[in-house]
Amino acid sequence: LSSAVLIGCSQAGNMLGYKVAKSTTLYGYLISVFSHITEIHWQTVVMGISWVATLLTCKEIAKRYKKWKFLKAIGPLMVTFVGTLITFLARLDLPGNAGIAIVGDVPMGLPVPTGNVRLSEIGTLATSAVMISVIGFVESFAIAESLSQVRSGKKKNG
């Protein structure tokens, strides 16, 4: 749970429109977020909240209406596509318009593998790898448990 909270906190800067210093603690993230609170880019906040609300709405509709169950799966793809399209067509990335930060140019192809891992970074890399693995395992286990209950009839589907 703490790993998930830290991962969520690491996205705060993207939702608020400014840089949030990386931290390994919740306290560190909160200090970084609130020390720069006056730098909030409201257009980015509005865009972010709109897309999160859209995702939650898709999830809720999928849960309530079996006919629309596919929305839970395609919601993230739909939000990504529509958000990109709106940003591109309305030029929301331009400073004179909304000035919403975008990823920018993505290089073509795959990066060339290198062996430039510093020994001082091994601990950080290993910690992140373990957290990601644990979150993936817990999520897979929860899905398997839920499917097992549904198939055995102990849990109502919905």
C-alpha positions in Angstrom: 0.0 0.0 0.0 2.8 2.4 0.9 4.4 1.8 -2.5 1.2 2.6 -4.3 0.8 5.8 -2.3 4.3 6.9 -3.2 3.7 6.1 -6.9 0.5 8.1 -6.7 2.3 11.0 -5.0 5.0 11.0 -7.7 2.3 11.9 -10.2 1.2 15.0 -8.2 3.5 17.3 -10.2 1.9 16.1 -13.5 -1.6 16.9 -12.2 -0.6 20.3 -10.7 1.5 21.5 -13.6 4.9 21.9 -11.9 8.0 19.9 -10.9 7.7 18.0 -7.6 11.0 16.8 -6.2 11.4 13.0 -6.0 11.3 11.4 -2.6 11.2 8.0 -1.0 8.8 9.2 1.7 5.2 10.5 1.7 6.4 13.4 3.9 9.1 14.3 1.4 6.5 14.4 -1.4 4.0 16.5 0.6 6.7 19.0 1.5 7.6 19.4 -2.2 4.0 19.7 -3.3 3.0 22.3 -0.7 6.2 24.3 -0.8 5.5 25.1 -4.5 1.7 25.3 -4.3 1.7 28.9 -5.6 3.1 27.5 -8.9 -0.1 25.5 -9.7 -0.9 25.7 -13.4 -4.7 25.7 -13.3 -5.2 24.6 -16.9 -3.2 21.5 -16.3 -5.2 20.8 -13.1 -8.5 21.2 -14.9 -7.4 18.9 -17.7 -6.1 16.3 -15.3 -9.2 16.3 -13.1 -11.4 16.1 -16.2 -9.6 13.0 -17.4 -9.5 11.3 -14.0 -13.3 12.0 -13.7 -13.8 10.5 -17.2 -11.9 7.4 -16.2 -13.9 7.0 -13.0 -17.1 7.6 -14.9 -16.2 4.9 -17.4 -15.5 2.5 -14.6 -18.8 3.2 -12.8 -20.8 2.9 -16.0 -19.1 -0.4 -16.8 -19.9 -1.6 -13.3 -23.6 -0.6 -13.4 -24.5 -1.6 -17.0 -23.2 -5.0 -18.3 -23.8 -3.8 -21.8 -21.2 -1.1 -21.3 -18.6 -3.3 -19.5 -16.1 -2.7 -22.3 -15.7 0.9 -21.1 -13.6 -0.2 -18.1 -11.0 -1.7 -20.5 -11.0 1.0 -23.2 -11.4 4.0 -20.9 -7.7 4.6 -20.5 -7.1 4.3 -24.2 -10.0 6.5 -25.0 -8.8 9.2 -22.5 -5.3 9.1 -24.0 -6.5 9.4 -27.6 -9.1 12.1 -27.0 -6.8 14.1 -24.7 -4.0 14.0 -27.2 -6.4 15.0 -30.0 -7.9 17.9 -28.1 -4.4 19.1 -27.0 -3.2 18.9 -30.6 -6.2 20.5 -32.3 -6.6 23.3 -29.8 -2.8 23.7 -29.5 -3.2 23.7 -25.7 0.6 23.1 -25.4 1.4 26.5 -26.7 2.3 29.2 -24.1 -0.1 31.7 -25.7 -3.0 29.2 -25.3 -3.2 27.0 -22.2 0.5 26.2 -22.0 -0.1 22.6 -20.9 3.2 20.7 -20.7 3.3 17.7 -23.0 5.8 14.8 -23.4 7.3 16.4 -26.5 9.1 14.5 -29.3 9.5 10.8 -28.7 12.7 9.4 -30.4 12.1 6.7 -33.0 13.2 3.1 -32.3 14.6 1.5 -29.2 17.6 2.8 -27.2 20.9 1.1 -27.6 21.6 -1.0 -24.5 24.6 0.1 -22.4 26.3 -1.1 -19.3 26.5 2.3 -17.7 24.9 1.3 -14.4 26.7 3.0 -11.5 27.1 0.9 -8.4 25.6 3.7 -6.3 22.4 3.3 -8.3 21.9 -0.4 -7.8 20.1 0.1 -4.4 17.6 2.6 -5.9 17.0 0.4 -8.9 16.6 -2.8 -6.8 14.2 -1.0 -4.4 12.1 0.2 -7.3 12.1 -3.2 -9.0 11.0 -4.9 -5.8 8.2 -2.4 -5.2 6.9 -2.9 -8.8 7.2 -6.7 -8.5 5.3 -6.7 -5.2 2.5 -4.4 -6.6 2.2 -6.7 -9.7 2.1 -9.8 -7.5 -0.6 -8.4 -5.2 -2.7 -7.2 -8.1 -2.4 -10.6 -9.8 -3.3 -12.4 -6.6 -6.3 -10.2 -6.0 -7.6 -10.8 -9.5 -7.1 -14.5 -9.2 -8.9 -14.6 -5.8 -11.8 -12.5 -7.2 -12.1 -14.8 -10.2 -12.0 -17.9 -8.0 -14.8 -16.5 -5.9 -16.9 -15.6 -8.9 -16.5 -19.1 -10.4 -17.3 -20.9 -7.2 -20.4 -18.8 -6.8 -19.3 -17.1 -3.5 -19.3 -13.7 -4.9 -22.0 -12.0 -7.1 -20.7 -10.8 -10.4 -21.0 -7.1 -10.8 
